[in-house]
Amino acid sequence: MRRFPLLLLICALAAFGLAACGGDDGGDETTGAATETTTTEETTTGEAGGAGEAVKVSADPGGALEFEQKSLSAPVGPVTFEFTNQSSTPHDFVLEDDGGQEIAKTEVISDSEATAEATLEAGEYTFFCSVPGHRQAGMEGTLTAK
């Protein structure tokens, strides 16, 4: 009989914890895709459902208009992109599918870190910086999901 109150307390705490994690999904009214966006304290959510494999990507720490990685690989499924920009030059990380549709994006940051999440299918993707002129200067690369 003593176990029932303990079980009830555990269930109540679990329900409270799940409720605390909920909130607005930040849905985009045009596409219906989630677009919650933040910087170091913030996260951009594409169509991912939560934690997955982490893929690290970084801008050139000297401020050049390039990523340190020209190509990335990731597993199929939910992926978290951990973007680092150690320079004072503002950059972001954007991932688009082969049809040109944006599926993940961070805030524009400098001297900071940000994350973006997406659920990937097998195939080729393009990542780039969307700050005006940066992609045109060559700040882009290819991601392969297998």
BALUM-371408 format. One record per residue: x, y, z of N, C-alpha, C, CB in turn. Coordinates in steps of 0.02 Angstrom, whole numbers, padded with zeros to 5 digits, always signed. Glycine has a CB too. Example, Ala and Ser with C-alpha at 12.3 -4.5 7.8 and 13.67 -1.06 7.14 Angstrom:
# residues 2
+00660-00284+00390+00615-00225+00390+00660-00165+00390+00565-00224+00452
+00642-00112+00354+00684-00053+00357+00645+00002+00394+00704-00030+00286
END
This chain:
# residues 146
+00040-00059+00000+00000+00000+00000+00043+00063+00000-00046-00001+00059
+00104+00060+00027+00148+00118+00030+00174+00136-00039+00206+00105+00078
+00173+00091-00086+00200+00104-00152+00153+00147-00194+00213+00039-00188
+00088+00144-00181+00041+00181-00221+00052+00257-00216-00030+00165-00200
+00060+00287-00157+00073+00360-00154+00139+00378-00189+00075+00383-00080
+00190+00336-00183+00253+00349-00216+00244+00348-00292+00306+00299-00194
+00207+00298-00317+00194+00293-00389+00154+00354-00413+00156+00228-00404
+00105+00375-00374+00064+00433-00390+00108+00495-00394+00007+00442-00339
+00153+00504-00347+00199+00561-00346+00244+00561-00407+00241+00561-00282
+00271+00503-00426+00314+00498-00484+00276+00515-00548+00344+00427-00489
+00215+00491-00554+00174+00506-00613+00159+00581-00617+00108+00466-00611
+00144+00612-00560+00129+00683-00559+00190+00724-00580+00105+00705-00489
+00249+00705-00554+00311+00741-00573+00326+00731-00647+00369+00716-00530
+00316+00672-00673+00328+00660-00744+00281+00702-00787+00319+00585-00761
+00218+00706-00768+00169+00746-00805+00189+00820-00803+00098+00736-00777
+00211+00844-00745+00232+00913-00739+00293+00926-00783+00249+00930-00666
+00340+00880-00784+00400+00888-00825+00384+00890-00900+00448+00831-00812
+00339+00848-00922+00319+00848-00992+00282+00912-01010+00275+00787-01008
+00240+00937-00966+00205+00999-00979+00253+01057-00983+00153+01012-00925
+00305+01057-00943+00354+01111-00944+00393+01112-01009+00402+01104-00886
+00400+01055-01043+00437+01051-01106+00394+01071-01165+00464+00981-01116
+00330+01075-01157+00285+01091-01213+00287+01165-01230+00214+01071-01196
+00244+01186-01274+00241+01257-01292+00225+01264-01365+00306+01292-01275
+00228+01326-01387+00213+01343-01456+00264+01310-01502+00212+01418-01466
+00240+01280-01557+00286+01248-01603+00315+01298-01653+00252+01191-01640
+00294+01360-01648+00322+01411-01692+00307+01398-01765+00395+01416-01682
+00251+01366-01781+00236+01348-01849+00233+01406-01896+00172+01311-01851
+00256+01396-01956+00255+01446-02008+00188+01438-02044+00316+01438-02057
+00148+01491-02046+00082+01486-02074+00084+01473-02149+00043+01550-02061
+00139+01490-02183+00142+01479-02255+00156+01407-02272+00195+01522-02286
+00205+01377-02238+00225+01309-02256+00202+01257-02207+00299+01306-02263
+00184+01278-02147+00164+01231-02095+00224+01201-02060+00122+01176-02126
+00285+01217-02082+00346+01190-02050+00361+01231-01988+00407+01191-02099
+00387+01199-01938+00406+01234-01877+00466+01278-01892+00421+01185-01819
+00466+01340-01864+00520+01386-01877+00542+01422-01814+00499+01437-01929
+00541+01389-01758+00564+01419-01696+00638+01434-01702+00550+01373-01635
+00657+01496-01687+00726+01518-01700+00756+01552-01640+00728+01564-01760
+00820+01536-01626+00855+01568-01571+00930+01567-01583+00838+01535-01505
+00969+01603-01542+01041+01601-01547+01068+01553-01495+01072+01671-01538
+01126+01569-01464+01157+01521-01418+01106+01493-01369+01214+01554-01380
+01064+01536-01343+01012+01511-01299+00952+01487-01338+00991+01566-01250
+00955+01496-01403+00897+01483-01445+00911+01426-01494+00877+01545-01482
+00858+01396-01519+00865+01341-01566+00818+01351-01624+00851+01274-01531
+00840+01334-01683+00798+01335-01742+00774+01264-01754+00834+01363-01804
+00710+01256-01764+00684+01190-01776+00656+01186-01846+00630+01173-01724
+00681+01137-01883+00653+01122-01949+00596+01073-01938+00707+01093-01998
+00600+01015-01968+00547+00966-01960+00567+00909-01915+00526+00940-02028
+00618+00920-01874+00642+00866-01831+00597+00858-01770+00714+00879-01808
+00596+00800-01742+00555+00787-01684+00594+00786-01620+00518+00724-01693
+00656+00803-01620+00694+00803-01559+00766+00785-01570+00664+00755-01510
+00796+00760-01518+00867+00746-01520+00883+00693-01573+00892+00722-01452
+00940+00700-01601+00964+00652-01650+01039+00657-01652+00933+00664-01720
+01069+00632-01704+01141+00637-01713+01161+00711-01717+01164+00599-01776
+01217+00729-01687+01242+00798-01691+01293+00803-01746+01272+00821-01623
+01285+00854-01788+01332+00868-01842+01361+00937-01829+01298+00863-01913
+01427+00941-01822+01460+01005-01807+01480+01038-01872+01521+00995-01761
+01467+01104-01876+01487+01144-01933+01508+01212-01907+01429+01150-01987
+01560+01241-01938+01585+01304-01912+01606+01351-01969+01645+01292-01866
+01597+01415-01954+01619+01467-02000+01694+01478-01989+01579+01534-01991
+01728+01504-02039+01799+01519-02032+01809+01566-01972+01827+01550-02098
+01851+01548-01924+01860+01589-01864+01894+01656-01878+01900+01551-01812
+01927+01662-01936+01959+01725-01954+01913+01775-01987+02017+01711-01999
+01851+01755-01998+01801+01800-02028+01794+01794-02103+01819+01870-02011
+01831+01749-02135+01824+01739-02207+01754+01714-02223+01878+01689-02234
+01732+01726-02283+01665+01705-02304+01667+01633-02328+01638+01751-02361
+01678+01588-02279+01680+01517-02294+01667+01476-02230+01747+01497-02325
+01643+01416-02241+01637+01368-02186+01703+01331-02182+01577+01318-02197
+01720+01305-02123+01780+01264-02117+01770+01197-02151+01798+01254-02043
+01709+01175-02160+01693+01112-02193+01662+01127-02261+01644+01069-02149
+01687+01094-02312+01658+01101-02380+01605+01048-02391+01713+01095-02434
+01610+00992-02353+01560+00939-02359+01547+00910-02290+01584+00883-02409
+01486+00887-02280+01465+00856-02218+01429+00791-02233+01419+00904-02177
+01427+00747-02185+01385+00687-02192+01344+00680-02128+01429+00623-02205
+01286+00651-02136+01240+00643-02080+01199+00580-02091+01193+00705-02071
+01173+00551-02037+01130+00493-02046+01059+00515-02066+01127+00452-01981
+01022+00469-02093+00952+00480-02108+00915+00484-02041+00922+00425-02154
+00867+00529-02036+00828+00537-01974+00841+00605-01942+00845+00482-01926
+00822+00611-01878+00830+00675-01845+00904+00692-01833+00793+00675-01778
+00922+00754-01850+00991+00777-01844+00991+00847-01813+01028+00777-01913
+01037+00859-01768+01047+00926-01739+01112+00953-01768+01050+00924-01661
+01108+01012-01799+01167+01045-01826+01192+01094-01774+01151+01080-01894
+01254+01085-01753+01285+01129-01704+01331+01177-01741+01325+01088-01649
+01308+01239-01750+01344+01289-01789+01383+01335-01743+01295+01329-01833
+01448+01343-01758+01492+01387-01719+01520+01441-01764+01549+01347-01686
+01516+01504-01741+01547+01560-01776+01588+01598-01724+01493+01606-01810
+01653+01588-01725+01697+01620-01676+01720+01689-01698+01758+01576-01663
+01702+01710-01758+01724+01776-01782+01670+01829-01768+01740+01773-01857
+01690+01892-01778+01642+01946-01769+01602+01958-01833+01678+02011-01748
+01620+01924-01887+01582+01928-01950+01518+01888-01942+01625+01902-02010
+01460+01918-01952+01398+01881-01942+01387+01827-01996+01339+01929-01942
+01365+01768-01973+01349+01712-02018+01290+01673-01989+01411+01665-02028
+01259+01633-02032+01210+01584-02009+01222+01519-02047+01136+01610-02021
+01184+01469-02030+01187+01404-02063+01118+01388-02088+01214+01347-02014
+01112+01377-02153+01048+01360-02184+01058+01294-02222+01023+01417-02231
+01009+01250-02217+01011+01186-02253+00950+01183-02298+01014+01125-02204
+00961+01168-02361+00905+01161-02408+00910+01094-02444+00903+01219-02458
+00851+01069-02463+00849+01005-02498+00865+01016-02572+00781+00970-02490
+00864+00961-02611+00882+00966-02682+00832+01005-02723+00890+00897-02711
+00774+01019-02695+00724+01060-02729+00729+01134-02710+00655+01036-02712
+00779+01151-02668+00789+01220-02648+00746+01242-02589+00775+01265-02705
+00712+01195-02556+00670+01212-02498+00712+01212-02435+00611+01164-02492
+00708+01266-02398+00744+01272-02334+00714+01224-02283+00742+01345-02308
+00758+01183-02252+00733+01135-02202+00762+01146-02133+00747+01065-02225
+00814+01188-02128+00842+01204-02062+00879+01270-02069+00890+01148-02036
+00878+01310-02014+00912+01375-02016+00925+01399-01945+00870+01427-02055
+00984+01427-01935+00999+01459-01871+00989+01534-01877+01071+01442-01847
+00993+01568-01821+00995+01640-01820+01062+01662-01848+00984+01668-01748
+01067+01723-01871+01132+01752-01890+01168+01767-01824+01123+01817-01935
+01229+01741-01818+01267+01749-01756+01338+01772-01770+01267+01684-01716
+01370+01800-01720+01442+01813-01721+01468+01801-01651+01458+01887-01746
+01529+01775-01646+01559+01757-01582+01511+01715-01539+01579+01820-01544
+01479+01665-01570+01427+01628-01535+01417+01559-01566+01362+01667-01535
+01368+01523-01539+01348+01458-01565+01272+01457-01570+01374+01401-01519
+01247+01416-01616+01175+01407-01624+01163+01336-01650+01145+01461-01673
+01102+01313-01643+01085+01247-01669+01024+01251-01714+01072+01198-01612
+01018+01202-01757+00959+01193-01800+00947+01119-01804+00970+01226-01871
+00884+01100-01810+00866+01030-01815+00826+01016-01878+00825+01008-01754
+00836+00957-01905+00798+00935-01964+00795+00859-01964+00831+00962-02030
+00744+00834-01997+00740+00762-02008+00759+00750-02081+00667+00734-01992
+00813+00713-02091+00840+00704-02158+00819+00637-02189+00915+00708-02156
+00808+00639-02254+00799+00579-02294+00865+00568-02331+00737+00585-02343
+00875+00509-02356+00937+00495-02393+00941+00541-02454+00939+00421-02416
+01001+00568-02465+01010+00612-02523+01061+00666-02511+00945+00642-02542
+01064+00712-02560+01110+00768-02558+01073+00832-02538+01144+00778-02627
+01105+00872-02497+01078+00935-02473+01132+00989-02483+01056+00931-02398
+01112+01051-02484+01158+01107-02488+01154+01147-02424+01144+01151-02551
+01211+01164-02395+01211+01210-02338+01247+01273-02359+01244+01178-02275
+01226+01330-02330+01255+01394-02350+01241+01446-02296+01226+01417-02418
+01272+01504-02304+01259+01562-02261+01214+01609-02300+01326+01598-02239
+01158+01629-02269+01110+01671-02305+01121+01746-02295+01041+01654-02282
+01175+01766-02260+01190+01837-02254+01204+01862-02325+01252+01850-02206
+01174+01918-02345+01182+01942-02414+01255+01944-02437+01151+02011-02420
+01267+01913-02494+01332+01911-02525+01376+01853-02504+01367+01973-02511
+01362+01820-02447+01406+01767-02422+01401+01704-02465+01388+01751-02350
+01342+01682-02482+01335+01622-02524+01366+01635-02592+01261+01601-02531
+01353+01694-02619+01380+01711-02685+01457+01712-02684+01353+01779-02708
+01486+01727-02625+01559+01727-02618+01587+01657-02608+01579+01772-02559
+01543+01607-02606+01566+01538-02600+01555+01505-02532+01638+01535-02616
+01517+01538-02489+01505+01510-02422+01448+01459-02426+01489+01566-02371
+01463+01401-02453+01415+01347-02458+01452+01280-02463+01369+01357-02520
+01415+01226-02453+01443+01160-02458+01388+01109-02469+01482+01143-02395
+01408+01045-02469+01361+00990-02482+01358+00944-02422+01381+00951-02545
+01298+00923-02405+01287+00874-02352+01257+00812-02384+01241+00902-02296
+01283+00754-02367+01257+00690-02391+01227+00653-02332+01312+00648-02426
+01164+00635-02339+01130+00596-02287+01124+00524-02312+01059+00625-02270
+01149+00476-02270+01147+00405-02288+01116+00367-02230+01217+00378-02305
END
